[in-house]
Amino acid sequence: MSDPNALHRVRAAESPSPRAGLTAVSSALLAMSRHLEVRDVLKTIVASARELLDAEYAALGVPDDHGGFAQFVVDGVSDEQWKAIGPLPRQHGILAAMLHGAHTERLADVRDDPRFEGWPSAHPDMSDFLGLPIRDGDEVIGALFLANKRCPKPEGTCGFTEGDEELLAMLAQHAAIALTNARLYERSRELTIAEERSRLAHELHDAVSQKLFSLRLTAQAAAALVDRDPARAKGELQQVASLAAEAADELRAAVVELRPAALDEDGLIATLRTQIQVMDRAHTARVTFHSSGVRALPAAQEEALLRVAQEALHNALRHSGADHVDVVLERNGQGARLRVTDDGSGFDPKTVRRAGRHLGLVSMRDRAGGAGGRLTVESAPGKGTTIEMEVPGG
């Protein structure tokens, strides 16, 4: 480029106006503040940084205590590429410099740096590089990396500018706040779950122990009456059955209010699949599960879907006499659709409502509505039942 001012003019032409730049920063900060889940916050930070600085690739690593990364989120790399790349990177070379040296790295070509140690064969080719630590006070809680800025790169110059570095540093400060808040939220939720489980243990101990004590006394009375008064013994045994049903209902009602730990740890699809596999083994009916294209959903929607699936399965396996129950979870726009279908005896929904027997339908509708979704029920005597729930996503 013979004109020494040409590069400056190209940069100026391609640089956004101050107003556009502020709008982009504001949008990125708002996006980060909308999420409470740590994983969602990490993904939003990475996507915002890549878009804000117009980079081809972005990544964010959260270190563990063993020389690796507890979490590592990328943007600009397809799922197929990411799987082909292999295990998460270790904290070495330039990554370690940012995590342990805690200073910014801006390189014209990362491959020329003496600390560069190569990358896996499936890794995309990268040249210019900008990385900096994310700090919470004096603690480095992550490192943010960008590579391959989309702009003209004359020989020997870096695509990322000092202005880019300042912009990313500002983003990193807000990212630290968002990430810290998300961690506090998750910790608070864990404590709430622990407290709720402790409360449940006490309630179950009191309620179920009383029922079991009554069961024992009633069963003893029935045994004493079997020979001399069979009619009264029969009445006592009916009371045993009633008390047993009440104990089971109390246990189920208490447990169903807890968000299962597996949902937080494994996600909706894996949790549903595991529970359905257990039900398939435990019942004579065939229980199957299929899922397609479902993205991560807000926690309240995932919990509502799981609870409705559990209630619908309970009805189908305990009341319908079905030979086959099929559960399908599929993507529906930005949200998801759950469908539980059985080939059992079916029922007339209007008759069920008039008789005051809801088969959990009121509870399912309440859960669906509480998560911003809707529930539909299709059934007829002898025609089986289909329960469908849709949620909008987030």
N, C-alpha and C positions, 0 to 999 in steps of 0.2 A: 504494500500500500504506500505509494510514493508521497501522497499528501499527508503531512504529519498531523493535520487536524481532522483527517477523514474519520479516524477511529472515534474521536470525540463526538463528531457529528452523528455517527452511527449510533453510539451509545445514547446521545441526547434524544435522537429520534425514537429509539426503542424504549427509553425510560418512561415510566408512567408519570403523569402529572402529580404534584403533591397531593391534590384532592383524591385522585384515584389511589395513590399509595396509602393514604390514611384510611380510605374506605376498605382497602384490602386488609390492612392490619386490624381494623375494627371488626371486620367479618371473621377473621381468624380468631380473635380473642373471644368474641361472642360464641363461636362454635365450640371452643374449649370449655367455656363456662356452662354449656348446656348439659354436659355429661357428668355423671357421678361414678360410673364404673371405670376402674383404672384402665382396663383394656381399651375402652371406648375413648378415653382421654388421650392415651398414647397414639391411637390411630388418627385422631383428629389433629394432634400436634404435628405429626409427620406429614399428613396431607396438606395442612395449612402452610407449613414451612416450604414444601416443594412448590406449591402454587404461588406463594408470595414471592419467592426468589427465582421462579421460573427455571427450576432444575429438573433434570431428567430423572434423577433418583434421590430418595431420601430414606433415612433410617433413624431409629431411636433405640438405644440399648439401655436397659436398667440392670446394673451389675448385681451379681449375687456375692456371697462371701467366699467363693471357692475358685475365683479366677475366671468365671464365665459370666453369662448373662441370665438373669432370672426371666427377663422378657426382652424380646427383640422384634420390633415392628418395622416393616418396610413399606414403601409406597413407590410405585413405578415398576415393580417387578411382578409378573403374573404368578398365580398360584403354582402353575406348572414349573416355571423357572425356580421358584423358591424351594419346591420339593426337590428339584434336581440339584440344587446347590448343596444340600445336605445339612448336617448338624449346625446348631448355632455357633457363631464365631467365639473364639476365646478372647480374653482381654490381653492382647499383645500388640506390639507395633504401635501404630498411630492411635488405635482405639485405647490402648493402655495409657498413652501420653495424655489423652484428654481426661480420662477417668482418674488418673493418679497425679499427673502434673497439673491438671485443672486449669489449662489455658487453651486459647483458641488456636486452631491450625487452619491456615489458608494456603493452599498449595496450587501451583500452576499445573503440576502433573504428579499425582500421588505415586505413580510408578517410579519416579526418579528419586523419591525420598529414601534415604538409607535405611529407614525403619520399615519400609514396605517389604512384606514377606510373601507376596503373591496371594492368589485366591483360587478357589476350586474352578475346575474347567467349565462348569456351567454358569459361573458368575459373569454378569455383564461387564463389558469393558468400560473402565472409568478413567478419567484424566483429571481435570481440575476438581478440587476438593475443598470443602469448607466444613469444619466441625468444631463444636464447642461443648463444654460441659453444662449441664443443668444443675444448678445449686439450690439447696435449701439451707440458707445460712452458710456455714462452713462445710456442710456435707455435700458431696457430689452424688446426686440421686439418679443421674442418667447422662447420656451423651447423645447429641443430635448431630447427624451427618448429612451433608448434601454433596452431590456429585454431578458433573456435566451440566453446567449452566447453558441454557439455550441462548446463545448469542455468538457473534463472530469472534473467533479466537486466533488472532495472528500468532505466528510462531513465537513460542516462548512467553506468552502472556497468560495470565489467569482469567478465566471467565468471571469468577466471583470478585467483587470489588470491596473496598473498605466500607462503602455504604451498605453493601449486602451483609457484611459482618456486623455492622451496628444494628441493622434491622433484625438479624437473627438473634443477636444478643438480647434485644428488647423482647422478642417472642419467647426466648428461653426463660426470661424472668417471669413472664406470665404463665409459661408452661409449668414452671416449678410450683407456682401457687395452685394451678389447676390440678396438678398431679398430687400434691400434698393434700388438697381438699378431698380428692377422690379416695386417697388412702385412708384418711380419717373417716370418711363415710363408710368404706368397707369394713374398717375396724369396728366402727359403731354398730354396724349391722351384725357383725360376728358376735359382739357382746350381747346384742339384743337377742340373737338366736340362742346363745348360751343361757341367758337369763330365762328365756321362754321355755327352754328344755328343762331347766331346773324347776320352774313353776309347774310344768306339765308332770314331771316326775312326782312332785308332792301331790298334785291333784289326782293323778292316776292311783297313787298309793292309797289315798283316802277313799276315793270313790269305788275303785275296783275291790279293795280289801273289804269294804262293807258289803258289797254284793257277794263276794266269795264266802264271807262269813254267813250271810243269809242262805246262800246256796247249800253250805255244809249242814246247817241246822235243818233246813227243809228236807234235804236228802236223807238225813238221819231219821227224821219223823216219818218219811215215806217208808223207809226200811222197817221201822217198828210196826207200821200199820199193814204191811203187805199181807200177813197171814190172817189177822183178826178183823180187818176192815178194809178190804180191797178197794171199795169205792172211794173212801177217804184217801187211801194211798195214791190212787189215780189222780185225785185232785192235787195232792202234794207234789206229785211228779210233774203235773202241768205247771205248777208254780215254779219248780226247778227250771223248766224250759224257759219260762217267762223271765226269771231272774238272769239266766244265762244270756238271753237275747239282750236284756238291758245292759249287762256288763259289756257285751261286745259292742253295742251301740255307743256307750260312753267312751270306750277305748278308741273306737274309730273316729268319733266326733272330735276328741282331743287331738289325736294324731294328725288328722286331716288339716288342722289349722296351721300346722308348722310347715314352713317352706323347707323341703328336703335338702339336706346338705349336698346330695348328688347333683341337684339342679344347678347349684352355684359352681360346683367343681367340674362337672362333666358336660353341662349344657342340656338343653331340652331333648334333642334327638337321642343322644346316648342314654339319658335317663329313661325316656319312654321305651327305647328298645330293650334295655335291661329289664324293666318292670314287666314288659309284655312277654319276654322270654320266660320269666319266672311264672307268670300266669299260664302260659302255654303248657308248662310242665306240670303245674299244680291242678289243672282242670282237664276234664275229658274233652271239652270243646277245643277245636283248633283255633289258636289266636295268632294272627299274623300282623306284621307292621311293615309299612313302606313309607319312605320319605323322599322328597324331591325338591332340590333348589332352595331350601329354607335358609334364610339368613338369620343372624343373631337378632333377637327381638328385645324390647325393653323388659326388664325383670318381671314387672307386674303382669305383662301379657304372657310370658313364658309360664309363669306359675299358674295363671288362670287356665291356659291350655292343658297343662299337666293335670290339674285338679278335675277339669271337665272330662278329660280322657279317663281318669281313674273312676269317676262316678259312672260314666257311661259303660265302662267295662264291668264294673260291679253289678249294674243292673242287668247287663246282657248275660253274665255268667251265673248269677244267682237266681234270676227271675224268669228269663226268657226261654230256657231250655234249648238254647242255640247249639248247633253243631259247629258253627264257624263264626268267628268274630274277626273282622278286618279293620285295622286302624291305619289311616292314611294321613300324613302330614305333608303338605305341599305349599310351595310359595304361591302367594296371591298378591300380585302387585308388589308394594313395599312391605306387605304383611304376610300372613299365613292363614291357611285353612286346614282345620282338623275335621276328619270325618270318621266316625265309628259306626260300622254297619254290622248287623247280626242277622242270621236267618232263623231267628227264634219265633216264638208265638205271636209277637207283636201286641198291640193294644190300640184302643181308640183314645187319642189324647184328650178329647172332649169328655169322654166318660170318666177317665182318670181324674180330671179336674173336678167334675161334679161329685165324684165319690170321696174327694178329699185325699186321695192317694196320689202323690206327686212323683214318686220314683226318683226323687232328687232333681226333678226338672226345675223347680223354683230356685234351688241352690245353684244349678248350672247356669240358669239365665242370669242370676245375680252376679255370678263370677264373670260371665261374658260381658255384661253391661258395665261392671266395675273396671274392666280392663279396656273399655272403649270399643268392645266388639259386639257381635250379635250371635244368637243361637237359634237354630231352626231344628224342628223335630218332625220327622216323617215316619208314620207307623200306621198299621191297620191290623186287625186280628188275622192271624195266620200269614201275614206278609212280612214279618221281620220289622226291624227298626233301624233308621239311620238318624244319627245325631250329628249335626254339622255346626262348627263354630268358626267364625272368621274374626281376626284381629287386624288392625290397620298397620302395625309396625310402628317405627319411630323415625 
